[in-house]
Amino acid sequence: MKALKQQLSKESVAGVLFTLPFTIGFLLFMLVPMGISLYYSFCDYDILSPPVFTGLKNFISMFQDETFFKTLKVTFFFAFVSVPLKLLFALIVAMLLLENSKMSGFYRAAYYLPSIIGGSVAVSILWKRMFAMDGVVNKLLGMVGIQTSFSWLGDTRTAIWVLILLVVWQFGSSMLIFLSSLKQVPQSLYEAARIDGASKPRMFFKITLPMITSIAFFNIIMQLITALQNFTSAFVVTSGGPNKATYVLGMKLYTDAFKYFKMGYACATSWILFMVILVMTIVLFVTSKKWVYYDN
C-alpha cells in the first residue's frame, strides 16, 4: 500500500490518472465512432440491415451526384462569406471595448451572449419568425416606409444571407479572443508611433494588425471549421430551401442518413467533408508563415 501511494504521488503518474477520463472518453466517443464511420463509408448500409462491403461505390456515386456539388458550392459560399464578416465585426467591437469604463463588463457580456445561445434550436426558430413575411424585420421596414411583403426565406437570393447574418451575429467568442490579444500589444509601440506622427489608421495596419495575426489565424481556423459543419440553422430556419439555396453539406449528410437511410453514403459524405476541412487547414497553416507574427 505504501509503495502504491508513493507511485500515485509522482507527478507523471498523477498526470496520467487525471487525463485518463478524457483519454478514455476521446477513444470511446471520438476515435472508435470515426473508425466505424470510415468502414461504413465503404459499405451499403441502411441501419436496419447488416452493412455490405461495396468498396468505392459510395464515393463514385457521390461524385456523380449533381446535388453533392451544389451543396458543396453552397457550403463554400456560406463559409467564405460568413467567417470574414464575423471576424471583422468581432475585431471592430473588440477595439471599441478596449477602453475600460464602468459599463465595460456589461457590454462584453452582452456581446458574448449570442455566442452562447446563438447555436440553439430555439434561437433558429426565433430567427425564422423574425424573417417571416409577417415577422419583425418586415414590420420594422414597414415603419420606415419600405416594402413589407418581402419573403426573406422564400427567395433564393436572400435566404442564404439570413443564415449568414445569424452566424455573424454570434461573434462574441471571437470578440473576446481578439480583445485579450489587443490588450497584450505593447503600449510603447503606439507611443513611439505617435511621436513619429503616425495616424490611427497607420498604427492599426502597421502595429495592431501585425501583432494580433496569430490570434486572427486561430479565429480563422476555428470559425472556418465551424462554418463548414453548419447544420442547425439551415435545418431549422430554411430546411435547405428554397430550391436548395441553403442546402449545406451538413444537411445533405443528415438527410441521406436519417431520411433516406443511406447511412453508408452519408458516412462517405462526412469523410469528404473531413478531407475538405483537413486540406483547408493544411493550406492555411502552410500559407500562414508569410503573414502570421508568432512572437506576440
C-alpha positions as CSV (number, residue, x, y, z in Angstrom):
1,M,0.0,0.0,0.0
2,K,2.8,2.4,0.8
3,A,4.6,1.6,-2.5
4,L,1.3,2.3,-4.3
5,K,0.9,5.6,-2.5
6,Q,4.4,6.6,-3.5
7,Q,3.7,5.8,-7.1
8,L,0.5,7.7,-7.1
9,S,2.2,10.8,-5.6
10,K,4.6,11.1,-8.6
11,E,3.7,13.9,-11.0
12,S,3.9,11.7,-14.1
13,V,1.5,9.1,-12.6
14,A,-0.8,11.8,-11.3
15,G,-0.9,13.4,-14.7
16,V,-1.8,10.2,-16.4
17,L,-4.6,9.5,-13.9
18,F,-6.1,13.0,-14.2
19,T,-6.1,12.8,-18.0
20,L,-7.3,9.2,-18.1
21,P,-11.1,10.0,-18.1
22,F,-10.6,12.4,-21.1
23,T,-8.4,9.9,-22.9
24,I,-11.0,7.1,-22.4
25,G,-13.8,9.3,-23.5
26,F,-11.9,10.5,-26.5
27,L,-11.2,6.9,-27.6
28,L,-14.7,5.7,-27.0
29,F,-16.7,8.6,-28.3
30,M,-14.4,10.0,-31.0
31,L,-11.8,7.6,-32.4
32,V,-14.0,4.5,-32.3
33,P,-17.0,6.1,-34.0
34,M,-14.7,7.6,-36.6
35,G,-13.3,4.2,-37.3
36,I,-16.7,2.7,-37.6
37,S,-17.8,5.6,-39.9
38,L,-14.8,5.0,-42.1
39,Y,-15.7,1.3,-42.5
40,Y,-19.4,2.2,-43.2
41,S,-18.3,4.6,-45.9
42,F,-17.2,1.6,-47.9
43,C,-20.4,-0.3,-47.3
44,D,-24.0,-0.4,-48.4
45,Y,-25.7,0.2,-45.0
46,D,-29.3,1.3,-44.3
47,I,-29.2,1.0,-40.5
48,L,-31.8,-1.8,-40.5
49,S,-29.7,-4.4,-42.3
50,P,-26.1,-5.6,-41.8
51,P,-23.5,-3.5,-43.7
52,V,-22.4,-5.0,-47.0
53,F,-18.9,-4.0,-48.2
54,T,-19.1,-2.3,-51.7
55,G,-15.7,-0.7,-51.9
56,L,-15.6,2.8,-53.5
57,K,-19.2,2.6,-54.7
58,N,-20.5,5.4,-52.3
59,F,-17.7,7.8,-53.3
60,I,-18.2,7.1,-57.0
61,S,-21.9,7.7,-56.7
62,M,-21.2,10.9,-54.7
63,F,-19.0,12.4,-57.4
64,Q,-21.6,11.6,-60.0
65,D,-24.4,13.3,-57.9
66,E,-25.1,16.9,-59.0
67,T,-26.8,17.6,-55.7
68,F,-23.5,16.9,-53.9
69,F,-21.6,19.6,-55.9
70,K,-24.4,22.1,-55.4
71,T,-24.4,21.6,-51.7
72,L,-20.6,21.9,-51.7
73,K,-20.9,25.2,-53.5
74,V,-23.5,26.5,-51.1
75,T,-21.3,25.4,-48.1
76,F,-18.3,27.1,-49.5
77,F,-20.2,30.3,-50.2
78,F,-21.7,30.3,-46.7
79,A,-18.3,29.7,-45.0
80,F,-16.2,32.1,-47.1
81,V,-18.7,34.9,-46.6
82,S,-19.8,34.4,-43.0
83,V,-16.3,33.8,-41.5
84,P,-14.6,37.1,-42.7
85,L,-17.7,39.1,-41.8
86,K,-17.9,37.5,-38.4
87,L,-14.3,38.1,-37.6
88,L,-14.5,41.7,-39.0
89,F,-17.3,42.6,-36.6
90,A,-15.6,40.8,-33.8
91,L,-12.4,42.8,-34.3
92,I,-14.3,46.1,-34.6
93,V,-16.3,45.5,-31.4
94,A,-13.2,44.3,-29.6
95,M,-11.4,47.6,-30.4
96,L,-14.4,49.6,-29.3
97,L,-14.4,47.7,-25.9
98,L,-10.7,48.1,-25.4
99,E,-11.1,51.2,-23.4
100,N,-12.2,50.4,-19.8
101,S,-15.3,52.0,-18.4
102,K,-17.9,51.3,-15.7
103,M,-20.1,49.6,-18.3
104,S,-17.3,47.5,-20.0
105,G,-18.2,44.3,-18.2
106,F,-21.9,44.6,-19.2
107,Y,-21.1,45.4,-22.8
108,R,-18.7,42.4,-23.1
109,A,-21.3,40.1,-21.5
110,A,-24.0,41.4,-23.8
111,Y,-21.9,40.9,-26.9
112,Y,-20.8,37.5,-25.8
113,L,-24.3,36.2,-25.0
114,P,-25.3,35.5,-28.6
115,S,-22.3,33.1,-28.9
116,I,-23.7,31.0,-26.0
117,I,-27.4,30.8,-27.2
118,G,-27.0,31.5,-30.9
119,G,-26.4,27.9,-32.0
120,S,-29.5,26.6,-30.2
121,V,-32.7,25.4,-32.0
122,A,-34.8,28.0,-30.1
123,V,-32.8,30.9,-31.5
124,S,-33.0,29.4,-35.0
125,I,-36.8,29.2,-34.6
126,L,-36.8,32.8,-33.4
127,W,-34.7,33.9,-36.4
128,K,-37.2,32.1,-38.7
129,R,-40.1,34.0,-37.2
130,M,-38.2,37.3,-37.4
131,F,-37.6,37.0,-41.1
132,A,-41.1,35.6,-41.9
133,M,-43.4,37.7,-44.2
134,D,-45.3,38.8,-41.1
135,G,-42.2,38.9,-38.9
136,V,-40.4,41.7,-37.0
137,V,-38.0,42.6,-39.8
138,N,-40.7,43.4,-42.4
139,K,-42.7,45.3,-39.8
140,L,-39.7,47.4,-38.9
141,L,-39.1,48.1,-42.6
142,G,-42.7,49.0,-42.9
143,M,-42.4,51.6,-40.2
144,V,-39.8,53.4,-42.3
145,G,-41.8,53.2,-45.5
146,I,-40.0,50.2,-47.1
147,Q,-41.8,47.2,-48.8
148,T,-43.1,44.9,-46.1
149,S,-44.3,41.8,-48.1
150,F,-40.9,40.5,-49.0
151,S,-40.2,36.8,-48.4
152,W,-36.7,36.7,-47.0
153,L,-36.6,32.9,-46.5
154,G,-38.6,32.2,-49.7
155,D,-36.2,34.0,-52.1
156,T,-33.1,32.1,-53.4
157,R,-31.2,35.4,-53.4
158,T,-31.7,36.3,-49.7
159,A,-32.3,33.0,-47.8
160,I,-28.6,32.2,-47.6
161,W,-27.9,35.8,-46.3
162,V,-30.3,35.3,-43.5
163,L,-28.3,32.3,-42.3
164,I,-25.0,34.2,-42.8
165,L,-26.5,37.1,-40.7
166,L,-27.4,34.6,-37.9
167,V,-23.8,33.3,-37.8
168,V,-22.2,36.8,-38.0
169,W,-24.5,37.8,-35.0
170,Q,-22.7,35.1,-32.9
171,F,-19.3,36.9,-33.0
172,G,-18.9,37.1,-29.2
173,S,-16.3,34.4,-28.6
174,S,-14.1,35.7,-31.4
175,M,-14.5,39.2,-30.0
176,L,-13.3,38.2,-26.5
177,I,-10.3,36.4,-28.0
178,F,-9.4,39.5,-30.1
179,L,-9.9,41.7,-27.0
180,S,-7.5,39.7,-24.9
181,S,-5.0,39.8,-27.8
182,L,-5.3,43.6,-28.2
183,K,-4.6,44.1,-24.5
184,Q,-1.2,42.3,-25.0
185,V,0.0,44.7,-27.6
186,P,2.8,46.8,-26.0
187,Q,1.7,50.4,-25.5
188,S,5.3,51.6,-26.1
189,L,4.8,50.8,-29.8
190,Y,1.9,53.2,-30.0
191,E,3.8,55.9,-28.0
192,A,6.7,55.6,-30.4
193,A,4.3,55.8,-33.4
194,R,2.6,58.9,-32.0
195,I,6.0,60.6,-31.6
196,D,6.7,59.9,-35.2
197,G,3.4,61.4,-36.2
198,A,1.7,58.2,-37.3
199,S,-2.1,58.4,-37.8
200,K,-4.5,56.0,-36.1
201,P,-5.2,54.0,-39.4
202,R,-1.5,53.7,-40.0
203,M,-0.9,52.5,-36.4
204,F,-3.7,49.9,-36.9
205,F,-2.2,48.5,-40.1
206,K,1.4,48.7,-39.0
207,I,1.2,47.8,-35.3
208,T,-2.1,46.4,-34.2
209,L,-2.9,44.1,-37.1
210,P,0.6,42.5,-37.4
211,M,0.7,41.9,-33.6
212,I,-2.6,40.1,-33.5
213,T,-2.2,38.0,-36.6
214,S,-1.6,34.8,-34.6
215,I,-4.9,35.2,-32.8
216,A,-6.6,36.1,-36.1
217,F,-5.2,32.9,-37.6
218,F,-6.6,30.9,-34.7
219,N,-10.0,32.5,-35.1
220,I,-10.0,31.9,-38.9
221,I,-9.2,28.2,-38.4
222,M,-11.8,27.6,-35.7
223,Q,-14.6,29.6,-37.3
224,L,-14.0,28.1,-40.8
225,I,-14.2,24.6,-39.3
226,T,-17.5,25.5,-37.6
227,A,-19.0,27.2,-40.7
228,L,-18.2,24.2,-42.9
229,Q,-20.1,21.9,-40.5
230,N,-23.1,24.1,-40.2
231,F,-26.4,22.2,-39.9
232,T,-28.8,23.6,-37.2
233,S,-29.6,27.0,-38.8
234,A,-30.0,25.5,-42.3
235,F,-32.3,22.7,-41.0
236,V,-34.5,24.8,-38.7
237,V,-34.6,28.2,-40.4
238,T,-34.9,27.3,-44.1
239,S,-35.0,23.4,-44.3
240,G,-32.4,23.7,-47.1
241,G,-34.7,25.8,-49.3
242,P,-35.8,27.5,-51.3
243,N,-34.8,25.3,-54.3
244,K,-31.8,24.0,-52.2
245,A,-30.3,27.5,-52.0
246,T,-29.3,26.9,-48.4
247,Y,-28.8,23.1,-48.7
248,V,-25.4,22.9,-47.0
249,L,-23.4,19.7,-46.8
250,G,-24.2,19.1,-43.2
251,M,-27.9,19.0,-44.0
252,K,-27.4,16.7,-47.0
253,L,-25.5,14.4,-44.8
254,Y,-28.3,14.3,-42.2
255,T,-31.0,13.8,-44.9
256,D,-29.2,11.0,-46.6
257,A,-28.6,9.2,-43.3
258,F,-32.0,9.7,-41.5
259,K,-34.5,10.3,-44.2
260,Y,-33.3,8.0,-47.0
261,F,-31.5,5.7,-44.6
262,K,-28.4,5.7,-46.8
263,M,-26.0,5.5,-43.9
264,G,-23.0,4.3,-45.8
265,Y,-23.4,7.1,-48.4
266,A,-23.8,9.6,-45.5
267,C,-20.6,8.3,-43.9
268,A,-18.8,8.7,-47.2
269,T,-20.0,12.3,-47.4
270,S,-18.8,13.0,-43.8
271,W,-15.3,11.8,-44.7
272,I,-15.3,14.0,-47.8
273,L,-16.2,16.9,-45.5
274,F,-13.5,15.9,-43.2
275,M,-11.0,15.9,-46.0
276,V,-12.1,19.3,-47.2
277,I,-11.6,20.7,-43.7
278,L,-8.2,19.0,-43.4
279,V,-7.0,20.3,-46.7
280,M,-8.1,23.9,-46.0
281,T,-6.5,23.7,-42.5
282,I,-3.2,22.5,-44.0
283,V,-3.3,25.2,-46.7
284,L,-3.9,27.9,-44.0
285,F,-1.0,26.6,-41.9
286,V,1.4,26.5,-44.9
287,T,0.5,30.0,-46.1
288,S,0.4,31.4,-42.5
289,K,4.2,31.6,-42.5
290,K,4.0,34.5,-44.8
291,W,1.7,36.7,-42.8
292,V,1.4,35.4,-39.2
293,Y,3.6,37.0,-36.5
294,Y,4.1,34.3,-33.9
295,D,6.2,36.3,-31.3
296,N,3.2,38.1,-29.9
